Amino acid sequence: MSPFLSLAEQLSSRAFSEEDLPTSLSSLPNLDETTFNFLIAEAQTAWQTAPRRGWAIARVADLAAQRTPDSRRRAQAAFYLAWAANEWVQPARVAEAASRAYSSFDDLREPGWVAASLWQKYALPWTHNDFAEATEHLTTALAGLREAGMEAWVPHCQLSLAYAHLLRGEFETAQTLLQASQQTFADRVDRFHLARSRLFEVSLFRRQGYVDKIFTHLQEILPIFQALNAPGELGKVYFHLGYAHFMRGEYSTSEVHFRTGIDYFEVSDLPLWIGQCLAALAEVDNNVGRPQEALEKLIRVGEIYAQFEIIGLRADNLVSQARRYMLRAEFVTSLNLLRQAETDYERIHVPRMSALAALYQGEACLHLARYQQALHHLERAFTRFHTLDEPARQAESTLYLAQGWLALGLWSRAQPLLETAIAYFRAQNHFAYLAQALNHLGIGLLAQGQPYAALPNFQEALALSEAHQIHILSLSAQQHLGESLSLLNRHEEAYPLFEGAIQLAREKNLTANVFSCLLALAEAYWQGTRLDAANATWTEALTLQDAVPELVWKAHAGLARATHTPPLALQHYRAALEALRTLRQDFWQPHLAGMYVQQQVGAFLDQALFYAATHGSEMDLLTFMEASKAQTLIRQLSTPPSARAASSAHATLKEEINQLQKQIRIPSTAPPLVQRARNAALLRQLHEKKESYHHLQSQRERQQPLTEVAARGFSLSSFRTTLETQWGDKWVALDYFLTDTHLLGVFLTSTGCRAWHTPVSATARQALNILAHGQGHMTPDDYLALSQLLFLPDLSALLQPDTCLLLSPHGLLNHVPWASLPLPGLASAPLVTRCIPLRAPSLHVLELLYARDLSPLSRPGLAIAISTFQGQHADLPHVLDEATALQTRLTLPVEVHTETTWADLQALAHPPLHTRPFLHLATHAFHDALTGRMAGLALADQDLWLDQLWEVAPLPPLLTLSACYGLQSRVYDGDEHLSLTTTCFAAQVQHVVGSLWPVLDDSSAPLMLAFYEHIQQGKGIAHALALAQRERWAQGATGWEGFLCVGLP
């Protein structure tokens, strides 16, 4: 045996360390070319079956070559050492040797070898910390090899480049390169590298979700590597087999293959691959409910990865840890780890894994009942996987998106997603995901009141889960099967299912599942009239630690319902409402918050508030009401949305909506029946287009970066302090909540707090319905009925003309023209003559508006008057007179612009508009009763919808809308507004003055002029409007009745 080879064998067997090698080499003869070539050939043969031995031979050759004067041999030795280190998967050794080879060949001006050295430096792109950089360098290397005519290495370099593209989700390019390499290896009858290239293709199939193709390839590859006795490659085969079975939910078989892979990798001394198998085994443990075993493996993985500075592997380990924490119901910790992992993946340009981290963040948010955040992450993930053409991950994203929509009670959105996911998972034999999807389809059917239809889904899910030992899904199926039976009054069959699920969840230490099963069992006891058992079970659930708000409020709601002692019931209602407030803070889109209230919590809110009102707890009633209103606006005041340029799809939909509206306005000469049919068809199209725009824009909004918000709840003492600072004791506040049958109210002064409740009369209900559809035909009796409903008899005694009456309406009360209502016993004069009415979305919102820091006002007020609209709206000739009057008769500095276009308004927003004291708009305003999103203003060349307002934000502190319906809102359940008013508040406006009703073109100018004259005299905004309205009323004029000041006084 060559003495050099003998030395290499000792290094390989660790008879001495690498540091001792120079000393051992010193006694050997110089390395001649023949011996060098022999050693390289031996290394190449060895590294296919024993990577460490191949590296040891190359290391001896490299050190021996450094002692020779032949610079080319030294460079070649470094090159082959880098190749050997790649086969042994030792990134740091690769980097040193490849850099040395690159530099040496560059000095020798051998571009082909320079390209080869560059290839070796990036031959394993997954071990690098920037996949985009690796792709770029491998592309350069491949071109250099071809140019130098070094065709022998071209297919190898192509394989490395294919894997780099694969890692970046560029599957089509990766496939093309793989096929080219495979053809070359086939032509050369190179069985080893042909099989290896097909193993690369398996990695591609795994990411694409093609499980059947994975099995087919691996069955063909396995005997080749067995025949060649290549344990490292066999380890990779079993690793991929493990993942293929994992993807089907066949966890026990998957576990066997991963362990076999570890055995082969230990023989080959490939620690990084051992780490990957251990991480995969931890995933198996997570999925079958063995969190402690998962932790032990992840600790070992961390120890292995710590030896290598590879960001991608570190991020992989973070994801594995996050999955374990999710299993242990430590969802916040899981979420934080996943955020860090996504940052790491983005840093190294791995869109696929970045999307996966987003997907798992969505799953964690679902567990935390942060449903808006969940949709944010899941829609991001779905879009990315769609772009990357990964159908398996798309299906997984679809499943979790369906869960999000189910949680919001939106069955119409969830059902088609679930059916799509089920079809895919069934076709691909993905048993775990299929069971999960069937569970959720059953949950949706249960929510729709279809327990019989739900049963087969839960039964199939349970059978699949038990067949494949997926304990988490098994206990979930048991729980929901029990719920179905309970709803069918088959309680005695249901109880054992719940108890079995609880026992299994306890055995697996699945806290969240224990809590969920206990809640389901308690509800079943309640339905089965075992009231004491229900009470005890709800109480037991609340003893568990770290429960999420979604489960906490339900447990307290159950106990409040079951408790007959008012103080204890109120205690549970308080805890439930506080959990709900925390949960609702996640929502920043009013329509989503409203869906959740409508579908999931609306009945409970009514119950809790009515209980507080009827049991003499005015403080609880006030707190409950404030926690039930305008939560999205409270969040937006802290973190307003940012502007985003509209896409071409948005612009197209907007144009189509405008054209349909224009067609509807065109008079028709057709017979009445034909005309009605035409208009009905146009209205249907308009409805569909508006819904499409709403969904498109909503999804775009949800892609904005998330900002954590933890706003405190309403504090009466803080609110009073704020009001007393501004108004002394000259204020009264009325906070309202409207149920189907009763009005609940709280009457506040600087020293008192009183609650009341009263039935809603048929006349008052009719009046509210009339107002909800516009001004309508209100009779004096309607006004009187509303007055008697809304105002306590002794209110008038507390009011003076300079008293601020703060009104926080709810539901249909948002359409009430408060200024024109009479007070009880004082029907001869409207409310505005007795006080200064001021409306606010909630008392909490008012307090937050006071707390804002405003920018210095350095520019004149801005008045915009638009009289013509290119045929889109009726002309408004008198608004120009209004603008002229404001400019000529006021001493306030005001800048007037007429016939303003969108481009003009954008230009006026630079410098920013919020440096002006007010923005006065005399034009058409419109509200969108369907979604709220298409509310806005008419400019000279186009309609300005709410979404565009952000492009000219921030706005001045005062916005005056001398326009029809400027204050109308689309009010979703939970008093969540989507309107011009609330959008302006989020865009820094403090006061909005406008009308709920139509405004005649020639009637608003006198009111507006008087309003600004009073501001000019130093009056506050609400006071100035009240004085102007009193003057118009005294003059016998009309058109002032629908105007209100909303926001700060």
Secondary structure, 3 states (H helix, E strand, C coil): CCHHHHHHHHHHCCCCCHHHHHHHHCCCCCCCHHHHHHHHHHHHHHCCCCHHHHHHHHHHHHHHHHCCCCHHHHHHHHHHHHHHHHHCCCHHHHHHHHHHHHHHHHHCCCHHHHHHHHHHHCCCHHHCCCHHHHHHHHHHHHHHHHHCCCHHHHHHHHHHHHHHHHHCCCHHHHHHHHHHHHHHHHHCCCHHHHHHHHHHHHHHHHHHCCHHHHHHHHHHHHHHHHHCCCHHHHHHHHHHHHHHHHHCCCHHHHHHHHHHHHHHHHHHCCHHHHHHHHHHHHHHHHHHCCHHHHHHHHHHHHHHHCCCCCHHHHHHHHHHHHHHHHHCCCHHHHHHHHHHHHHHHHHCCCHHHHHHHHHHHHHHHHHCCCHHHHHHHHHHHHHHHHHHCCHHHHHHHHHHHHHHHHHCCCHHHHHHHHHHHHHHHHHCCCHHHHHHHHHHHHHHHHHCCCHHHHHHHHHHHHHHHHHCCCHHHHHHHHHHHHHHHHHCCCHHHHHHHHHHHHHHHHHCCCHHHHHHHHHHHHHHHHHCCCHHHHHHHHHHHCCCCCCCHHHHHHHHHHHHHHCCCHHHHHHHHHHHHHHHHHHHCCCCCHHHHHHHHHHHHHHHHHHHHHHHHHCCCHHHHHHHHHHCCCHHHHHHHHCCCCCCCCCHHHHHHHHHHHHHHHHHHCCCCCCHHHHHHHHHHHHHHHHHHHHHHHHHHHHHHHCCCCCCCCCCCCCHHHHHHHHHHHHCCCEEEEEEEECCCEEEEEEECCCCEEEEEEECCHHHHHHHHHHHCCCCCCCHHHHHHHHHHHCCCCCHHHCCCCCEEEEECCHHHHHCCHHHCEECCEEEEEHHHCCEEEECCCHHHHHHHHCCCCCCCCCCEEEEECCCCCCCCCCCCCHHHHHHHHHHHCCCCEEEEECCCHHHHHHHCCCCHHHCCEEEEECCEECCCCCCCCCEEECCCCEEEHHHHCCCCCCCCEEEEECCCCCCEEEECCCEEEEHHHHHHHCCCCEEEEECCCCCCCCHHHHHHHHHHHHHCCCCHHHHHHHHHHHHHHCCCCCCCCEEEEECC
